[in-house]
């Protein structure tokens, strides 16, 4: 999943007149086989921005935690933290056991847009998921091990 950004490389977008506002993510899905998004997915972060100081990101095992970073509007000299994406992350043989679990967020927290609101019944029990930080985590790879 990629969070929208207007200012490439610093994770900021236009919002209510502020050209350098940090955006928010959130993903919800309901698939035809009955699979829905929920707390049983994995979510690994590969791009965190905008950051005032990259040292605010804490790595604990394979978790990249940006919860202690400021989510204030960015400045033009904001920083971004990029991690290399494994080339075979999508393969059924890829071992995601060390990836952190996803985080589940309420629709009020994600502030869904009109597209979600107009079709909310089609999501049939699915939950909004992302990594640990909706605001600063901008490139998140999601994985689900189905039955």
N, C-alpha and C positions, 0 to 999 in steps of 0.2 A: 504494500500500500504506500502511496506517495501522497503526502499532504500538499495541497496547492501552495505555490509561492510565486509571487510576481518578481521579487528581487532575488534572482537566482544566486544560490550559494550562501545566502544568509537567512533563509527560512522566513522571510517576511512577505506580507501581502498588504494590499490596500484595504482599509477597514474604517469606515466613517471618517474619511478625510485624513487618516494617518497612513501614509504610504509605507511605513515601516512597522506595521503591526504584526506580531507573531500570530500565525493562524492556529487552527485546531483541526485535529484529525477525527477519526471515528469510522468504523466499518460495521455494516450489518448486512447479513445475507441469509436467504432461505433458498435452498436448492431443491430441485425437483425430486431428488431421492429421499427427501426428508431431513437432510443435514441442515443444521442452522448454526449460526455463530453463537458462541457461549463460552463458558469458563474452561472448556476442555481443549482449547487451541493453544498453540505456541506462538510467541511474538518476539522477534529479535529486532533490535534497533540498529540501523546502520548509518543514520544521518541525524544529528542533533543540532538545532539552530533555531533562533539566533541566540548566541551566547555572549555575555559580557566577558566572561572568563572561562576558558575551556577546563580549568581545574575544578570547576564546580561539579563536573560529571564524575561519579564514583563508579568504578568497575568492581563488582563483587561476583567472583566466579565468572560466568558468562553474561551476567546482567549488567547493562549499561544504564545507570540510574541518574536521571537528570532532575530528580525531585527537589534537590537543594539549589537548583539554578533559578535565577530570576526569570519570570515570564513577562517582564515589563516590555513595552514597545522597544523595538530594536533601534540601533543607530546604524548609520552607513558603514561604520567600522566594526560591526559585529563579527563574531567568529562563528565557525561551524566545525563540528567534529564529524569526520567521515571514517567509517570502518569498511574494510574490504568485504564484499558480499561473496560467499562461497559459490564457486561456479556451478556446483551441482545441487544447490539448495532445494531444487524442485524435484529431484529424483526420488523415487520410492525407496531407494537404498540409502538415502541421506540420513545420517543419525542426528536427530534433533533433540536427543535426550538431555543435552546440557543447555538447551535454550530455555529461557524463562517462560512461564505460563503467561498467557495474555491477561489483560486487565479488562474487567467488564464495567461499563459506564452507563448511567441512566440516560434516557433520551433528553432529559432536561440539561444534563451536563454537556452532552454533545451538541445541543441546540440544533436539532435536525432541520434541514432545509425543506422547502416546499415539495421537492421530489419525494422525500420520505413521507411527509405528512399526507400527500395525496395517495400514496400506495401502502400505508402502514399495515393494513390488514394482510397484505401479501407476505409480510415478514413473519407471520405465524409463529410467535414464540422466540424468534431470534433476538439476540441481545447485541448492543453496540460493544465492540471490542477494539482494542488498540494495545500498544505497549503500556509502560508505566505512566507516560506523560503525554496527554493529548495535545498539549501546546507546543512543546519543544521537539518531540520525537517526530521527525518528518519523513523518514524512509523506514518502513517497518515491514519485515517479511513475516507473513503468517503461514503457519502449517497446521494441518489437521490430519490426524490418523483415524481414518474411518474404519468401520467394521468390515 
